[in-house]
Amino acid sequence: MKVPKLIDILAAQQRIKPYLNPSPLFTYPTLNEYLGFTAYIKHENYNPTGAFKIRGGINLVSQLTPEEKEKGVITASTGNHGQSIALAGKMFGVQVHICVPVGANPGKVAAIRSHGAQIHEQGRDFDEAVENGIRLAEEHGYLFINSGNEPRLIAGVGTIGLEIMQQLPDVEVVMSPVGSGTGAGGTATAVKTLNPDVRTISVQAENAPSIHMSYLSGKPESTPTANTFADGLATRNAFQLPLGILRDHVDDFILVSENEMRNAIKLYAEHCHTIAEGAGAATLAGAIKLKEQLKGKKVALVLSGGNLTYEELMKCLK
């Protein structure tokens, strides 16, 4: 597995450019007053799929060989990655199969179907959906896309960090959520290569801490469960490639609770008039925990996605 470098992220930006506009980086005075520092929100929830993953989907699918396109592709997802591959497949004429766990976010599943992908629902969580995807790939000859150990996905989502540096060259801190670690790893690669003095911080759910554990130990770790409402963070097993990138380019890594993420969703609705899903709100939750350290700084918070169910939104607002 080739570790993506800045040159790969720059190339990805050129591939993505005809299909996707840069996401905005906005700051909100009342939120800044609440936090005690200037937060710049990287609105990946404003992308066509409502999440950052579409960057990686376009970068990967656009590079498939004619033979790979003919076979069709299959991958596993809790929602946002599946939407990205489904939409990219639609853009480039590739048949897509998405394996999701039983009970996956219904809105995300409906969105995947709307792009023409076939859904395969099996397994109690993301990791069992992966097992199903590998089995179906072997049975039918589909190209299996690993959602974590895939350099083209990491280079694609790394364009978030590139855009932040282009939009706010004097940024001092960049915070990213961690599910598989592709977005945080790609973002940190771009940021640290362009300015090693920028502090990069990753955030994961307390109830799904496998990547955090792996970051500390230096080897892939697993957890028996990943019981977080933030489905974008619900991974039980660490991925080797993004883990290595995180350890090379991330300065700090913290955990946030379910209530802290729900509170951050509420704050985004109140102060920014925007919807964040659990994973998307994790960086704001982390920033609140670190507000004393961040006081007076310019901080970019990656709001990775906004695909939240109505029921969960109501729970957060209450």
Residue frames relative to the residue before (quaternion, step in Angstrom):
aa qw qx qy qz dx dy dz
M 1.0000 0.0000 0.0000 0.0000 0.00 0.00 0.00
K 0.3207 -0.7555 0.5455 0.1699 3.54 -0.65 1.14
V 0.3641 -0.7175 0.5500 0.2239 3.56 -0.89 0.96
P 0.4047 -0.7330 0.4824 0.2572 3.64 -0.58 1.06
K 0.2017 -0.7604 0.6099 0.0961 3.53 -1.09 0.84
L 0.7330 -0.4043 0.2969 0.4595 3.56 -1.31 0.04
I 0.6255 0.5503 -0.3476 0.4302 3.60 0.98 -0.77
D 0.6413 0.5105 -0.3182 0.4764 3.60 1.10 -0.69
I 0.6466 0.5074 -0.3130 0.4759 3.59 1.06 -0.76
L 0.6269 0.5223 -0.3303 0.4745 3.59 1.04 -0.73
A 0.6505 0.4997 -0.3110 0.4800 3.59 0.99 -0.82
A 0.6287 0.5308 -0.3287 0.4635 3.58 1.03 -0.79
Q 0.6243 0.5472 -0.3453 0.4376 3.58 0.96 -0.80
Q 0.6640 0.4945 -0.3045 0.4709 3.59 1.00 -0.78
R 0.6411 0.5115 -0.3291 0.4679 3.62 1.05 -0.69
I 0.7022 0.4852 -0.2616 0.4506 3.55 0.97 -0.91
K 0.5511 0.6934 -0.3673 0.2837 3.55 1.06 -0.87
P 0.6896 0.4783 -0.3267 0.4347 3.69 0.81 -0.77
Y 0.7543 0.4155 -0.1906 0.4713 3.59 1.19 -0.54
L 0.8058 0.2048 -0.0486 0.5536 3.59 1.16 -0.53
N 0.3370 -0.7296 0.5588 0.2046 3.56 -0.85 0.97
P 0.5812 -0.5437 0.4459 0.4095 3.62 -1.15 0.42
S 0.4300 -0.6862 0.5133 0.2841 3.59 -0.99 0.74
P 0.5387 -0.6543 0.4174 0.3278 3.62 -1.01 0.72
L 0.2195 -0.7207 0.6411 0.1459 3.52 -1.33 0.47
F 0.0184 0.8398 -0.5360 0.0839 3.56 -0.10 1.35
T 0.1784 -0.7475 0.6239 0.1418 3.54 -1.26 0.50
Y 0.2163 -0.7946 0.5643 0.0582 3.56 -1.08 0.83
P 0.4532 -0.7465 0.4121 0.2599 3.61 -0.41 1.21
T 0.6987 0.4644 -0.3100 0.4473 3.62 0.81 -0.84
L 0.6150 0.5157 -0.3506 0.4827 3.60 1.11 -0.59
N 0.6383 0.5284 -0.3254 0.4555 3.59 0.98 -0.82
E 0.6324 0.5271 -0.3242 0.4660 3.57 1.04 -0.81
Y 0.6409 0.5256 -0.3092 0.4662 3.57 1.03 -0.84
L 0.7341 0.4528 -0.2287 0.4515 3.57 0.93 -0.97
G 0.3754 -0.7256 0.4977 0.2913 3.58 0.97 -0.79
F 0.7337 0.2284 -0.2149 0.6028 3.56 1.29 0.38
T 0.5434 -0.6217 0.4497 0.3407 3.57 -1.25 0.24
A 0.1153 -0.8000 0.5885 0.0203 3.55 -0.50 1.24
Y 0.1425 -0.7540 0.6375 0.0694 3.54 -1.00 0.91
I 0.2361 -0.8085 0.5299 0.0986 3.57 -0.49 1.23
K 0.2356 -0.7548 0.6005 0.1185 3.57 -0.73 1.13
H 0.2165 -0.8559 0.4644 0.0695 3.52 -0.08 1.41
E 0.0394 -0.8044 0.5920 -0.0301 3.56 0.19 1.30
N 0.5547 0.5995 -0.3927 0.4228 3.59 1.24 -0.25
Y 0.6332 0.5208 -0.3403 0.4605 3.61 1.26 -0.11
N 0.4525 0.6689 -0.4612 0.3675 3.60 1.25 0.19
P 0.6987 -0.4980 0.3017 0.4156 3.64 -1.17 0.43
T 0.7326 0.3749 -0.2371 0.5163 3.61 1.07 -0.65
G 0.5208 -0.6544 0.4027 0.3720 3.58 1.28 0.01
A 0.7686 0.2661 -0.1619 0.5587 3.59 1.24 0.27
F 0.6661 -0.5641 0.3497 0.3403 3.54 -1.31 0.44
K 0.5580 0.6811 -0.3738 0.2916 3.58 1.10 -0.67
I 0.5409 0.6433 -0.4055 0.3593 3.60 1.12 -0.55
R 0.5568 0.6028 -0.3892 0.4185 3.60 1.14 -0.55
G 0.7037 0.4547 -0.2624 0.4787 3.57 0.87 -0.96
G 0.6218 0.5608 -0.3405 0.4277 3.56 1.03 -0.78
I 0.6733 0.4809 -0.2965 0.4769 3.57 0.88 -0.92
N 0.6620 0.5184 -0.3191 0.4373 3.59 0.88 -0.92
L 0.6974 0.4663 -0.2808 0.4662 3.60 0.94 -0.84
V 0.7255 0.4569 -0.2761 0.4343 3.58 0.60 -1.11
S 0.6201 0.5520 -0.3486 0.4350 3.61 1.06 -0.64
Q 0.7148 0.4447 -0.2490 0.4789 3.60 1.20 -0.46
L 0.4281 0.7079 -0.4729 0.3033 3.62 1.21 0.02
T 0.4813 -0.6430 0.5097 0.3086 3.55 -1.14 0.65
P 0.6593 -0.4898 0.3690 0.4350 3.62 -1.19 0.30
E 0.6432 0.5265 -0.3245 0.4514 3.59 1.02 -0.77
E 0.6598 0.4992 -0.3044 0.4720 3.58 0.98 -0.83
K 0.6341 0.5216 -0.3288 0.4666 3.57 1.01 -0.77
E 0.6464 0.5314 -0.3145 0.4482 3.57 1.01 -0.80
K 0.6429 0.5378 -0.3155 0.4448 3.60 1.02 -0.79
G 0.3507 -0.6843 0.5422 0.3388 3.53 0.94 -0.99
V 0.2947 -0.7673 0.5483 0.1543 3.57 -1.20 0.46
I 0.1193 -0.7687 0.6242 0.0723 3.53 -1.27 0.49
T 0.0612 0.7837 -0.6160 0.0511 3.55 -1.10 0.70
A 0.3793 -0.6945 0.5572 0.2518 3.55 -1.32 0.18
S 0.0572 0.8083 -0.5776 0.0989 3.55 -1.03 0.79
T 0.3761 -0.6622 0.5855 0.2782 3.52 -1.33 0.39
G 0.8089 -0.2587 0.1110 0.5162 3.59 1.26 0.06
N 0.7849 0.3759 -0.2193 0.4411 3.59 0.41 -1.18
H 0.6381 0.4956 -0.3248 0.4916 3.60 0.98 -0.78
G 0.6402 0.5330 -0.3217 0.4501 3.58 1.00 -0.82
Q 0.6364 0.5160 -0.3276 0.4706 3.57 1.00 -0.79
S 0.6613 0.5266 -0.3184 0.4290 3.57 0.93 -0.87
I 0.6828 0.4602 -0.2932 0.4859 3.59 0.91 -0.87
A 0.6301 0.5401 -0.3358 0.4455 3.59 1.03 -0.76
L 0.6944 0.4585 -0.2826 0.4771 3.59 0.85 -0.92
A 0.6409 0.5091 -0.3278 0.4718 3.60 0.98 -0.77
G 0.6242 0.5300 -0.3364 0.4651 3.58 1.05 -0.73
K 0.6344 0.5217 -0.3163 0.4746 3.56 1.03 -0.81
M 0.6445 0.5366 -0.3164 0.4435 3.59 0.98 -0.87
F 0.8152 0.2822 -0.1047 0.4948 3.56 0.91 -0.98
G 0.5590 -0.6690 0.3669 0.3245 3.58 1.22 0.44
V 0.4810 0.6535 -0.4377 0.3873 3.59 1.02 0.80
Q 0.4073 -0.6969 0.5315 0.2569 3.58 -0.92 0.90
V 0.1277 -0.8202 0.5576 0.0090 3.56 -0.78 1.10
H 0.1102 -0.7531 0.6463 0.0546 3.55 -1.11 0.85
I 0.0987 -0.8067 0.5823 0.0178 3.57 -0.85 1.02
C 0.2068 -0.7647 0.6010 0.1060 3.57 -0.82 1.05
V 0.0243 -0.7950 0.6055 -0.0268 3.56 -0.76 1.07
P 0.5143 -0.6204 0.4736 0.3553 3.60 -1.13 0.45
V 0.6168 -0.5212 0.4286 0.4052 3.56 -1.25 0.40
G 0.8110 0.2361 -0.1962 0.4981 3.55 -0.91 0.97
A 0.3015 0.7622 -0.5184 0.2437 3.60 1.20 0.39
N 0.7056 -0.4615 0.3384 0.4179 3.56 -1.27 0.54
P 0.3878 -0.7730 0.4459 0.2306 3.63 -0.38 1.20
G 0.6177 0.5445 -0.3451 0.4504 3.57 1.08 -0.65
K 0.6655 0.4904 -0.2993 0.4766 3.56 0.98 -0.84
V 0.6379 0.5207 -0.3260 0.4645 3.59 1.00 -0.79
A 0.6440 0.5121 -0.3174 0.4715 3.58 0.97 -0.83
A 0.6449 0.5174 -0.3202 0.4625 3.58 1.00 -0.79
I 0.6191 0.5332 -0.3416 0.4644 3.59 1.01 -0.78
R 0.6645 0.5025 -0.2993 0.4651 3.58 0.90 -0.94
S 0.6393 0.5593 -0.3344 0.4083 3.58 0.98 -0.81
H 0.6758 0.4648 -0.2885 0.4939 3.59 1.22 -0.41
G 0.6305 -0.5959 0.3119 0.3874 3.57 1.27 0.26
A 0.4973 0.6583 -0.4376 0.3575 3.60 1.22 0.13
Q 0.4055 -0.6805 0.5518 0.2608 3.55 -1.24 0.51
I 0.2946 -0.7721 0.5453 0.1402 3.57 -0.87 1.04
H 0.0726 -0.7504 0.6556 0.0433 3.56 -1.11 0.84
E 0.0926 -0.8337 0.5444 0.0044 3.58 -0.26 1.29
Q 0.3301 0.7215 -0.5471 0.2668 3.55 -0.50 1.21
G 0.7201 0.4302 -0.3224 0.4386 3.57 -1.09 0.72
R 0.5214 -0.6663 0.4488 0.2878 3.56 -1.19 0.62
D 0.8080 0.0406 -0.0121 0.5876 3.59 1.18 -0.41
F 0.7794 -0.3498 0.2435 0.4592 3.55 -1.35 -0.04
D 0.6871 0.5079 -0.3075 0.4187 3.60 0.80 -0.95
E 0.6594 0.4669 -0.3167 0.4969 3.61 1.06 -0.62
A 0.5824 0.5466 -0.3710 0.4737 3.61 1.17 -0.46
V 0.6013 0.5474 -0.3453 0.4685 3.59 1.10 -0.71
E 0.6454 0.5227 -0.3194 0.4564 3.59 0.90 -0.91
N 0.6445 0.5134 -0.3131 0.4722 3.57 1.00 -0.82
G 0.6545 0.5256 -0.3089 0.4473 3.58 0.96 -0.83
I 0.6499 0.5056 -0.3159 0.4713 3.58 0.97 -0.83
R 0.6430 0.5239 -0.3203 0.4578 3.58 1.00 -0.83
L 0.6871 0.4752 -0.2880 0.4681 3.60 0.87 -0.92
A 0.6084 0.5465 -0.3540 0.4537 3.60 1.06 -0.66
E 0.6678 0.4940 -0.2952 0.4721 3.57 0.97 -0.86
E 0.6758 0.5099 -0.2931 0.4442 3.58 0.99 -0.84
H 0.8262 0.2777 -0.0988 0.4802 3.59 0.88 -0.97
G 0.5230 -0.6786 0.3964 0.3301 3.59 1.24 -0.05
Y 0.3709 0.7205 -0.5041 0.2986 3.60 1.21 0.38
L 0.4665 -0.6130 0.5420 0.3359 3.55 -1.26 0.37
F 0.2519 -0.7733 0.5628 0.1476 3.59 -0.65 1.09
I 0.1911 -0.7715 0.6006 0.0871 3.56 -0.87 1.04
N 0.2774 -0.7539 0.5770 0.1472 3.53 -0.62 1.18
S 0.3945 -0.7684 0.4547 0.2175 3.58 -0.60 1.11
G 0.7375 0.3823 -0.2300 0.5070 3.60 1.23 -0.26
N 0.7811 0.3162 -0.1570 0.5150 3.57 0.72 -1.09
E 0.4848 0.6398 -0.4382 0.4045 3.57 0.72 1.11
P 0.3660 -0.7830 0.4588 0.2061 3.60 -0.24 1.27
R 0.6531 0.5273 -0.3335 0.4293 3.61 0.98 -0.74
L 0.6175 0.5147 -0.3443 0.4851 3.59 1.12 -0.57
I 0.6665 0.5087 -0.3044 0.4520 3.57 0.91 -0.93
A 0.6436 0.5089 -0.3249 0.4704 3.60 0.96 -0.82
G 0.6502 0.5334 -0.3181 0.4376 3.58 0.99 -0.82
V 0.7313 0.4020 -0.2452 0.4935 3.57 0.80 -0.97
G 0.5350 0.6215 -0.3974 0.4118 3.58 1.24 -0.27
T 0.5243 0.6322 -0.4137 0.3927 3.59 1.24 -0.28
I 0.4902 0.6257 -0.4437 0.4140 3.62 1.24 -0.22
G 0.6929 0.4757 -0.2748 0.4670 3.57 0.83 -0.98
L 0.6192 0.5416 -0.3304 0.4628 3.55 1.06 -0.78
E 0.6709 0.4939 -0.2961 0.4672 3.59 0.92 -0.90
I 0.6226 0.5386 -0.3496 0.4473 3.59 0.97 -0.80
M 0.6834 0.4831 -0.2881 0.4654 3.59 0.91 -0.90
Q 0.6441 0.5028 -0.3149 0.4828 3.58 1.13 -0.61
Q 0.7137 0.4578 -0.2449 0.4702 3.58 1.01 -0.87
L 0.8016 0.0956 -0.0108 0.5901 3.60 1.07 -0.75
P 0.1409 -0.8563 0.4903 0.0803 3.61 0.45 1.19
D 0.7306 0.4095 -0.2472 0.4873 3.60 1.11 -0.57
V 0.2425 0.7692 -0.5450 0.2292 3.59 1.15 0.57
E 0.2857 -0.7848 0.5314 0.1419 3.58 -1.05 0.79
V 0.7887 0.1032 -0.0338 0.6051 3.59 1.14 -0.65
V 0.0665 -0.7675 0.6358 0.0476 3.60 -1.06 0.79
M 0.0951 -0.8048 0.5857 0.0139 3.57 -0.77 1.10
S 0.0526 -0.8082 0.5858 -0.0293 3.57 -0.86 1.05
P 0.4275 -0.6753 0.5255 0.2917 3.61 -1.10 0.63
V 0.2491 -0.7704 0.5724 0.1295 3.55 -1.22 0.54
G 0.0404 -0.7379 0.6736 0.0081 3.53 -0.89 1.10
S 0.7765 0.0866 -0.0184 0.6239 3.54 0.45 -1.26
G 0.5071 -0.6596 0.4101 0.3736 3.58 1.20 -0.51
T 0.4588 0.6987 -0.4546 0.3076 3.60 1.22 -0.05
G 0.6882 0.4849 -0.2895 0.4555 3.58 0.85 -0.95
A 0.6788 0.4812 -0.2882 0.4738 3.56 0.88 -0.96
G 0.6722 0.5056 -0.2951 0.4533 3.57 0.98 -0.84
G 0.6730 0.4873 -0.2942 0.4723 3.57 0.91 -0.90
T 0.6457 0.5246 -0.3100 0.4601 3.56 1.00 -0.89
A 0.6793 0.4893 -0.2889 0.4644 3.58 0.87 -0.94
T 0.5951 0.5651 -0.3630 0.4414 3.61 1.06 -0.69
A 0.6863 0.4734 -0.2840 0.4735 3.57 0.85 -0.99
V 0.6832 0.5039 -0.2960 0.4378 3.57 0.82 -1.01
K 0.7225 0.4571 -0.2589 0.4495 3.58 0.74 -1.04
T 0.6257 0.5276 -0.3468 0.4581 3.60 1.08 -0.64
L 0.7051 0.4563 -0.2599 0.4766 3.57 0.98 -0.84
N 0.7978 -0.0502 0.0444 0.5992 3.60 1.06 -0.70
P 0.2669 -0.8102 0.5013 0.1452 3.61 -0.08 1.25
D 0.6140 0.5789 -0.3491 0.4075 3.60 1.20 -0.36
V 0.5402 0.5963 -0.4156 0.4242 3.60 1.22 -0.26
R 0.3454 -0.7389 0.5409 0.2055 3.58 -0.88 0.95
T 0.1486 -0.7885 0.5936 0.0620 3.58 -0.83 1.01
I 0.0541 -0.8008 0.5956 -0.0326 3.55 -0.89 1.05
S 0.1969 -0.7725 0.5957 0.0980 3.56 -0.93 0.96
V 0.1620 -0.7884 0.5913 0.0516 3.56 -1.17 0.71
Q 0.0074 0.7912 -0.6106 0.0328 3.57 -0.91 0.96
A 0.5891 -0.5833 0.4317 0.3554 3.56 -1.28 0.36
E 0.5458 -0.6181 0.4615 0.3273 3.58 -1.02 0.81
N 0.7120 0.4681 -0.2550 0.4571 3.58 1.04 -0.80
A 0.7530 0.2284 -0.1696 0.5934 3.60 1.29 0.03
P 0.1589 0.8776 -0.4368 0.1176 3.58 0.73 1.09
S 0.2640 0.8203 -0.4913 0.1265 3.62 1.17 0.29
I 0.6814 0.4712 -0.3089 0.4671 3.62 0.91 -0.82
H 0.6138 0.5416 -0.3406 0.4625 3.59 1.03 -0.75
M 0.6479 0.5070 -0.3088 0.4774 3.58 0.94 -0.89
S 0.6750 0.5002 -0.2878 0.4597 3.57 0.96 -0.89
Y 0.6058 0.5586 -0.3363 0.4559 3.57 1.09 -0.78
L 0.6968 0.4657 -0.2683 0.4749 3.57 0.98 -0.84
S 0.7426 0.4270 -0.2328 0.4605 3.59 0.94 -0.87
G 0.4156 -0.7233 0.4566 0.3092 3.57 1.16 -0.59
K 0.7381 0.2934 -0.2281 0.5631 3.60 1.24 0.20
P 0.6255 -0.5642 0.3646 0.3969 3.63 -1.10 0.58
E 0.0982 -0.7884 0.6070 0.0169 3.54 -0.83 1.06
S 0.2203 -0.7635 0.5942 0.1244 3.55 -1.29 0.43
T 0.1986 -0.7342 0.6294 0.1593 3.52 -1.33 0.36
P 0.5627 -0.6259 0.4089 0.3526 3.62 -1.04 0.63
T 0.7917 0.1087 -0.0485 0.5992 3.59 1.16 -0.61
A 0.1497 -0.7395 0.6427 0.1328 3.53 -1.38 0.17
N 0.0856 0.8631 -0.4872 0.1020 3.53 0.70 1.18
T 0.3448 0.7121 -0.5364 0.2938 3.54 0.35 1.29
F 0.4935 -0.6446 0.4851 0.3251 3.58 -1.06 0.71
A 0.6026 0.5457 -0.3535 0.4627 3.60 1.25 -0.37
D 0.2042 -0.8447 0.4790 0.1240 3.55 0.28 1.28
G 0.6037 0.5680 -0.3568 0.4308 3.61 1.15 -0.46
L 0.7061 0.4101 -0.2471 0.5217 3.58 1.29 -0.27
A 0.5503 0.6807 -0.3564 0.3266 3.58 1.30 -0.19
T 0.3095 0.7250 -0.5551 0.2655 3.59 0.37 1.25
R 0.3345 -0.7600 0.5297 0.1727 3.56 -0.98 0.92
N 0.7757 0.2928 -0.1344 0.5426 3.58 1.19 -0.59
A 0.4268 -0.6939 0.5209 0.2551 3.56 -1.05 0.80
F 0.3400 -0.7069 0.5844 0.2076 3.56 -1.25 0.60
Q 0.5317 -0.6881 0.3979 0.2923 3.57 -0.79 1.07
L 0.6993 0.4964 -0.2975 0.4195 3.61 0.77 -1.01
P 0.7190 0.4073 -0.2883 0.4839 3.66 0.65 -0.91
L 0.5785 0.5818 -0.3855 0.4221 3.61 1.10 -0.58
G 0.6611 0.5065 -0.3070 0.4606 3.59 0.91 -0.89
I 0.6467 0.5148 -0.3130 0.4678 3.56 1.04 -0.81
L 0.6412 0.5240 -0.3246 0.4571 3.59 0.94 -0.84
R 0.6782 0.4888 -0.2983 0.4606 3.59 0.91 -0.87
D 0.6666 0.4997 -0.2984 0.4657 3.59 1.14 -0.58
H 0.8421 0.2673 -0.0665 0.4636 3.57 0.90 -0.93
V 0.6658 0.4869 -0.3128 0.4710 3.62 1.21 -0.14
D 0.3781 -0.7685 0.4843 0.1787 3.56 -0.79 1.10
D 0.8066 0.0218 0.0307 0.5899 3.58 1.02 -0.75
F 0.1155 -0.7823 0.6118 0.0179 3.56 -1.16 0.67
I 0.0087 0.8228 -0.5658 0.0526 3.59 -0.60 1.13
L 0.3634 -0.7064 0.5678 0.2156 3.53 -1.35 0.32
V 0.1333 -0.7740 0.6142 0.0769 3.56 -1.20 0.65
S 0.4883 -0.6809 0.4755 0.2682 3.56 -1.17 0.68
E 0.6811 -0.4584 0.3797 0.4264 3.54 -1.34 0.16
N 0.6825 0.4835 -0.2921 0.4638 3.59 0.89 -0.92
E 0.6280 0.5324 -0.3413 0.4534 3.59 1.03 -0.69
M 0.6562 0.4834 -0.3143 0.4868 3.61 1.01 -0.73
R 0.6422 0.5134 -0.3307 0.4633 3.60 0.98 -0.76
N 0.6329 0.5170 -0.3309 0.4719 3.57 1.01 -0.75
A 0.6468 0.5183 -0.3184 0.4599 3.60 1.01 -0.79
I 0.6021 0.5395 -0.3537 0.4704 3.61 1.06 -0.69
K 0.6472 0.5162 -0.3036 0.4717 3.56 0.99 -0.89
L 0.6632 0.5042 -0.3049 0.4615 3.60 0.93 -0.86
Y 0.6270 0.5239 -0.3399 0.4657 3.60 1.02 -0.73
A 0.6548 0.5015 -0.3141 0.4702 3.58 0.98 -0.82
E 0.7001 0.4893 -0.2704 0.4442 3.59 0.91 -0.93
H 0.8102 0.3303 -0.1375 0.4643 3.57 0.74 -1.09
C 0.7879 0.3081 -0.1414 0.5140 3.58 1.08 -0.70
H 0.3156 -0.7790 0.4850 0.2414 3.58 1.32 -0.13
T 0.5664 0.5599 -0.3834 0.4677 3.53 0.99 0.94
I 0.3946 -0.7114 0.5357 0.2260 3.56 -1.22 0.53
A 0.0651 -0.7679 0.6370 0.0182 3.54 -0.92 1.01
E 0.3563 -0.6726 0.5916 0.2659 3.56 -1.09 0.64
G 0.7548 -0.4051 0.2485 0.4521 3.57 -1.25 0.12
A 0.6745 0.4831 -0.2940 0.4745 3.57 0.86 -0.96
G 0.6578 0.5261 -0.3066 0.4434 3.56 0.98 -0.83
A 0.6987 0.4642 -0.2574 0.4796 3.56 1.11 -0.71
A 0.4773 0.7122 -0.4273 0.2870 3.60 1.21 -0.35
T 0.6667 0.5093 -0.3281 0.4341 3.60 0.93 -0.78
L 0.6274 0.5051 -0.3407 0.4850 3.59 1.03 -0.67
A 0.6239 0.5275 -0.3338 0.4702 3.58 1.01 -0.79
G 0.6665 0.4952 -0.2953 0.4727 3.57 0.99 -0.84
A 0.6382 0.5347 -0.3255 0.4482 3.57 1.01 -0.80
I 0.6209 0.5303 -0.3408 0.4660 3.59 1.06 -0.71
K 0.6374 0.5225 -0.3277 0.4618 3.60 1.02 -0.76
L 0.7652 0.3581 -0.1724 0.5066 3.57 1.06 -0.80
K 0.2823 0.8251 -0.4713 0.1318 3.59 1.25 0.19
E 0.6231 0.5343 -0.3528 0.4492 3.62 1.05 -0.60
Q 0.6568 0.5010 -0.2992 0.4776 3.59 1.03 -0.80
L 0.7403 0.4420 -0.2132 0.4596 3.57 1.02 -0.85
K 0.3739 0.7656 -0.4669 0.2367 3.59 1.26 -0.16
G 0.8465 0.1792 -0.1577 0.4759 3.55 -0.90 1.02
K 0.6139 0.5795 -0.3393 0.4148 3.61 1.26 -0.06
K 0.4304 -0.6274 0.5715 0.3074 3.53 -1.39 0.22
V 0.0182 -0.8352 0.5434 -0.0831 3.54 -0.42 1.31
A 0.2084 -0.7587 0.6057 0.1189 3.58 -0.82 1.01
L 0.1232 -0.7836 0.6079 0.0352 3.57 -0.81 1.08
V 0.2868 -0.7572 0.5604 0.1745 3.59 -0.63 1.08
L 0.1471 -0.7448 0.6480 0.0605 3.56 -0.63 1.21
S 0.2284 -0.8741 0.4138 0.1122 3.53 0.27 1.37
G 0.8200 -0.0930 0.0787 0.5593 3.61 1.10 -0.53
G 0.2546 -0.7837 0.5531 0.1229 3.53 -1.24 0.49
N 0.4233 0.7296 -0.4477 0.2968 3.59 1.21 0.43
L 0.1653 0.8004 -0.5386 0.2048 3.51 0.47 1.33
T 0.4620 -0.6655 0.5000 0.3061 3.58 -1.00 0.75
Y 0.6236 -0.5431 0.4109 0.3839 3.55 -1.22 0.54
E 0.6502 0.5335 -0.3213 0.4351 3.58 0.93 -0.89
E 0.6821 0.4741 -0.2928 0.4735 3.58 0.94 -0.88
L 0.6078 0.5470 -0.3517 0.4557 3.58 1.05 -0.71
M 0.6625 0.5030 -0.3100 0.4604 3.58 0.90 -0.89
K 0.6259 0.5345 -0.3331 0.4599 3.58 1.03 -0.78
C 0.6688 0.5008 -0.2992 0.4608 3.58 0.95 -0.86
L 0.6833 0.5000 -0.2927 0.4444 3.57 0.92 -0.89
K 0.6508 0.5088 -0.3134 0.4683 3.57 1.16 -0.52
